[in-house]
Amino acid sequence: HVHLVESGGGLVQAGGSLRLSCVGSEIDFRLKSVGWYRQAPGNQLELIATVASGGAKDYADSVNGRFTISRDSAKRTLFLQMNSLKSEDTAVYSCFVDTVRGQGTQVTVSS
């Protein structure tokens, strides 16, 4: 049974950085398509970053160049490094593996 737990969210000023982590149980991140979603109040779920099983990375235009996704398979952990944060990045961020998604962690960017 795959279980995902995110951490690293919080309150940060615009222009700042945060690093999110997602620890997975019973999962080898190298074998699955994994990534991050976010959802702001009143908005739809947005897919922002993915890593394919082969290692290819993809980003939404809204975060490309500012966010970096990475994985440490030995530690069963997925990361999202977020730099140059903007107020519009405020959202609940959740990681996913295939069709399983974590509960999420809140990121709030103050302007």
The 8 nearest C-alpha neighbors of each residue, nearest first, counted from 0:
[[1, 25, 2, 24, 26, 99, 3, 23],
 [2, 0, 25, 24, 26, 3, 23, 99],
 [1, 3, 24, 23, 0, 4, 101, 25],
 [2, 4, 23, 101, 22, 21, 24, 5],
 [5, 3, 22, 21, 101, 23, 6, 2],
 [4, 6, 21, 20, 103, 104, 22, 3],
 [7, 5, 20, 19, 8, 104, 21, 4],
 [8, 6, 19, 18, 20, 9, 17, 5],
 [7, 9, 106, 105, 104, 6, 19, 17],
 [8, 10, 106, 107, 105, 11, 7, 104],
 [9, 11, 107, 108, 106, 12, 8, 109],
 [12, 10, 108, 15, 109, 107, 9, 13],
 [13, 11, 109, 108, 15, 14, 110, 10],
 [14, 12, 85, 110, 84, 15, 109, 108],
 [13, 15, 83, 84, 12, 85, 16, 82],
 [14, 16, 13, 83, 84, 12, 11, 82],
 [17, 15, 82, 81, 84, 83, 14, 18],
 [16, 18, 81, 80, 19, 82, 7, 8],
 [19, 17, 80, 79, 7, 81, 20, 78],
 [18, 20, 7, 79, 78, 6, 8, 80],
 [21, 19, 78, 6, 5, 77, 7, 22],
 [20, 22, 5, 77, 76, 4, 78, 3],
 [23, 21, 76, 4, 3, 75, 20, 5],
 [24, 22, 3, 75, 2, 26, 76, 21],
 [25, 23, 2, 26, 1, 3, 22, 75],
 [26, 24, 1, 0, 23, 27, 2, 75],
 [25, 27, 24, 23, 28, 1, 75, 30],
 [26, 28, 29, 30, 72, 75, 25, 31],
 [29, 27, 30, 31, 72, 26, 75, 33],
 [28, 30, 52, 27, 31, 72, 53, 54],
 [31, 29, 52, 28, 27, 32, 53, 26],
 [32, 30, 52, 28, 29, 33, 96, 97],
 [31, 33, 51, 52, 97, 50, 96, 34],
 [34, 32, 96, 50, 95, 49, 31, 97],
 [35, 33, 49, 48, 95, 94, 50, 96],
 [34, 36, 94, 48, 93, 47, 95, 46],
 [37, 35, 46, 93, 45, 47, 92, 94],
 [36, 38, 92, 45, 91, 44, 90, 93],
 [39, 37, 44, 90, 91, 45, 43, 42],
 [38, 40, 90, 42, 41, 91, 89, 37],
 [41, 39, 42, 38, 90, 43, 91, 89],
 [40, 42, 39, 43, 38, 44, 90, 91],
 [43, 41, 39, 40, 38, 44, 45, 90],
 [44, 42, 38, 45, 41, 39, 40, 37],
 [43, 45, 38, 37, 36, 42, 46, 39],
 [46, 44, 37, 36, 47, 38, 43, 42],
 [45, 47, 36, 48, 35, 37, 44, 59],
 [46, 48, 59, 58, 36, 35, 45, 62],
 [49, 47, 58, 35, 34, 57, 46, 59],
 [50, 48, 34, 57, 56, 33, 51, 35],
 [51, 49, 56, 33, 55, 54, 34, 32],
 [50, 52, 32, 54, 55, 53, 49, 56],
 [53, 51, 31, 30, 29, 32, 54, 50],
 [54, 52, 51, 55, 29, 50, 30, 32],
 [53, 55, 51, 52, 50, 56, 29, 32],
 [56, 54, 51, 50, 53, 57, 52, 49],
 [57, 55, 50, 49, 54, 51, 58, 48],
 [56, 58, 49, 48, 50, 55, 59, 47],
 [59, 57, 48, 63, 47, 60, 62, 49],
 [58, 60, 47, 61, 62, 63, 48, 46],
 [59, 61, 63, 62, 58, 47, 64, 57],
 [60, 62, 59, 63, 47, 58, 65, 88],
 [63, 61, 65, 60, 66, 59, 64, 58],
 [64, 62, 60, 58, 65, 59, 61, 66],
 [63, 65, 66, 62, 67, 60, 58, 82],
 [66, 64, 82, 62, 63, 83, 81, 67],
 [67, 65, 81, 80, 62, 82, 64, 63],
 [68, 66, 80, 79, 69, 81, 65, 64],
 [69, 67, 79, 78, 80, 48, 66, 70],
 [70, 68, 78, 77, 79, 67, 71, 50],
 [71, 69, 77, 76, 78, 72, 68, 28],
 [72, 70, 76, 74, 73, 75, 77, 69],
 [71, 73, 75, 74, 28, 70, 76, 27],
 [72, 74, 71, 75, 76, 27, 70, 28],
 [73, 75, 76, 72, 71, 22, 70, 23],
 [76, 74, 72, 23, 73, 22, 71, 27],
 [77, 75, 22, 71, 74, 21, 70, 72],
 [76, 78, 70, 21, 20, 69, 71, 22],
 [79, 77, 20, 69, 19, 68, 70, 21],
 [78, 80, 68, 19, 18, 67, 81, 69],
 [81, 79, 18, 67, 66, 17, 78, 19],
 [80, 82, 66, 17, 16, 18, 65, 79],
 [83, 81, 16, 65, 84, 66, 15, 80],
 [84, 82, 14, 15, 65, 16, 85, 13],
 [83, 85, 14, 13, 82, 15, 16, 88],
 [84, 86, 13, 87, 88, 108, 14, 83],
 [85, 87, 108, 88, 89, 110, 109, 13],
 [86, 88, 85, 89, 108, 90, 84, 39],
 [89, 87, 86, 85, 90, 84, 108, 107],
 [88, 90, 107, 87, 106, 108, 86, 39],
 [91, 89, 39, 38, 106, 37, 105, 88],
 [90, 92, 105, 38, 104, 37, 103, 106],
 [93, 91, 37, 103, 104, 36, 90, 105],
 [94, 92, 103, 36, 101, 35, 37, 102],
 [95, 93, 35, 34, 101, 100, 36, 21],
 [94, 96, 100, 99, 34, 33, 35, 97],
 [95, 97, 33, 99, 98, 32, 31, 100],
 [96, 98, 99, 32, 95, 33, 31, 100],
 [99, 97, 96, 100, 95, 33, 32, 1],
 [100, 98, 96, 95, 97, 101, 1, 2],
 [101, 99, 95, 94, 98, 96, 93, 102],
 [100, 102, 3, 103, 93, 94, 4, 95],
 [103, 101, 93, 100, 4, 104, 5, 3],
 [102, 104, 93, 92, 101, 91, 5, 105],
 [103, 105, 92, 8, 91, 5, 6, 93],
 [106, 104, 91, 8, 90, 9, 92, 107],
 [105, 107, 8, 9, 89, 90, 91, 10],
 [106, 108, 89, 10, 9, 11, 109, 105],
 [109, 107, 86, 11, 12, 89, 13, 10],
 [110, 108, 12, 13, 86, 11, 107, 10],
 [109, 13, 86, 12, 108, 85, 14, 11]]
